[in-house]
Structure formats: structure tokens, C-alpha cells
């Protein structure tokens, strides 16, 4: 199982997440996105409708229903009701079910010391579990993979 850590420095998750989810869907994959609260889920759902007038990212939440039909499922829970092979963690969320997915994208705010420290802890746990780890640092030009 592969875990990619995305160190956000120049833009917030609200900018990075839609771009990464576009890539997920373009690859033919489904995703589960975990966030910290129901309010955050609603904010992300609204973001995915409005971030780019020329793009549409099909997604749903518990409020929307039809989980099995949603290419992107937004949740606060450890669940995979849409059969996703991709897990996206935001807001410092962690999962004990990484092995249930083919890949995990862990997005964290590199400008926040607590968020960075928590990401280091998640990295250590994923490494101890034997997952393949990748570290991506955000630059003005895009993502650059770095040795960690």
C-alpha cells in the first residue's frame, strides 16, 4: 500500500484537494475523503461544486445519500461505502484501515507546527506498518517529490 504525504505550503487544502481529486478521477479511481467534522464535510462538498466553474467533480456525503454511486465520498468516519481504492486524509485525520486501500493521500498544512508534527507521527506509523511512503512538497510551480 502506498501513502503519499502532501506538505501544503503555498496554498491551503481548499486549493490542493480539488486538483488532486481531478487526477484521481482522471485515473479511473474512486476516492474517500476524510475530514474532521460534519461542518468541514459540508464546506468541502460546497467547494467541490464551486472551485472552478468549468469543472465538475461528482461527489456525495451522508446528507446526499447513494454512497455506492458516488465517485468521491466525503466523510468523517472510517468507511468506504463507494468501494474506493484511494483514501484522502485532510484536517489531520488518521486511519487504522490504510491496508483496505491501494493508495492514501495525506494532506497537511506545512505552515502549522502542530499539523506538521501530527503528520510526522502518521508517517512513522505508516512506515512501521510497512507501507511504501512518498513525500511531496508544494512549490509555486507545483508538487515536487522529495526524499524524506
C-alpha positions in Angstrom: 0.0 0.0 0.0 1.3 3.4 -1.0 1.0 6.5 1.2 1.7 9.9 -0.3 2.2 12.8 2.2 1.4 16.2 0.7 3.1 19.1 2.5 1.0 22.1 1.8 3.0 25.3 2.0 1.8 27.8 -0.7 -1.9 27.1 -0.8 -4.5 25.6 1.5 -6.2 22.3 1.3 -9.1 24.1 -0.4 -6.9 24.7 -3.4 -4.9 21.5 -3.4 -7.7 19.0 -2.8 -9.8 19.6 -6.0 -6.7 19.3 -8.2 -5.7 16.0 -6.6 -9.2 14.7 -6.8 -9.3 15.6 -10.5 -6.3 13.4 -11.0 -7.9 10.6 -9.0 -11.0 10.6 -11.2 -8.9 11.0 -14.4 -7.1 7.8 -13.5 -10.5 6.0 -13.2 -10.4 5.7 -9.5 -12.9 6.4 -6.7 -11.9 8.2 -3.5 -13.0 8.5 0.1 -12.1 11.9 1.6 -12.0 12.0 5.4 -12.3 15.4 7.2 -12.6 16.4 10.9 -16.3 17.4 11.2 -19.7 17.5 9.6 -19.3 21.2 9.1 -16.0 20.7 7.3 -17.5 18.0 5.1 -20.2 20.4 4.0 -17.6 23.1 3.3 -15.6 20.7 1.2 -18.7 19.5 -0.6 -19.6 23.1 -1.5 -16.0 23.7 -2.6 -16.1 20.8 -5.0 -19.2 22.3 -6.6 -17.8 25.8 -6.9 -14.0 25.8 -7.1 -13.9 26.0 -10.9 -16.9 27.0 -13.0 -15.6 24.9 -15.9 -15.1 21.7 -13.9 -17.4 19.3 -12.1 -16.2 16.8 -9.5 -19.0 14.3 -8.8 -19.2 13.7 -5.1 -21.5 13.0 -2.2 -21.9 12.9 1.6 -24.1 11.2 4.1 -26.6 14.0 3.6 -26.8 13.3 -0.2 -27.0 9.5 0.1 -26.5 7.0 -2.6 -22.9 6.3 -1.3 -22.2 3.4 -3.6 -22.8 5.6 -6.7 -20.5 8.4 -5.6 -17.1 8.6 -7.2 -15.9 10.8 -4.4 -17.3 10.2 -0.9 -16.8 12.8 1.8 -17.0 11.6 5.4 -15.8 11.9 9.0 -16.0 8.1 9.5 -13.7 5.2 8.8 -15.9 3.9 6.0 -15.7 3.0 2.3 -19.2 2.8 1.0 -18.3 3.6 -2.6 -15.7 0.8 -3.0 -12.8 3.3 -3.3 -9.2 2.2 -3.7 -8.0 5.8 -2.8 -8.2 7.4 0.6 -7.6 11.1 1.1 -6.9 12.4 4.6 -7.4 16.1 5.5 -7.6 18.0 8.7 -5.1 15.7 10.4 -7.3 12.7 10.1 -5.7 9.3 10.5 -7.0 5.9 9.5 -6.4 2.4 11.0 -7.6 0.9 7.7 -4.9 2.1 5.3 -4.4 -1.5 4.1 -8.0 -1.5 2.8 -6.9 0.9 0.0 -4.3 0.8 -2.7 -3.2 4.3 -2.0 -3.6 7.1 0.6 -3.1 10.8 0.1 -2.4 12.6 3.4 -2.7 16.4 3.0 -1.3 18.5 5.8 -0.7 22.2 6.5 3.1 22.7 6.5 2.7 26.2 7.9 1.2 24.8 11.1 3.6 23.2 13.6 1.0 21.0 15.2 -0.2 19.7 11.8 3.3 19.0 10.7 4.1 17.2 14.0 1.0 15.1 13.6 1.9 14.3 10.0 5.3 13.1 11.2 3.5 10.8 13.7 1.3 9.4 10.9 4.4 8.9 8.7 6.1 6.9 11.5 3.0 4.7 11.9 2.7 4.1 8.2 6.4 3.3 8.0 6.2 0.8 10.9 3.2 -0.8 9.2 5.4 -1.4 6.1 3.7 0.9 3.7 5.5 2.5 0.7 5.9 6.1 1.6 6.3 9.2 -0.6 6.7 12.8 0.4 5.6 15.7 -1.8 6.4 19.3 -1.1 4.3 22.1 -2.6 6.1 24.7 -4.6 4.9 27.7 -6.6 5.4 25.5 -9.7 3.5 22.5 -8.4 4.4 19.4 -6.4 7.9 18.1 -6.1 8.7 14.7 -4.7 11.4 14.9 -2.0 13.4 12.3 -0.1 12.2 12.1 3.4 
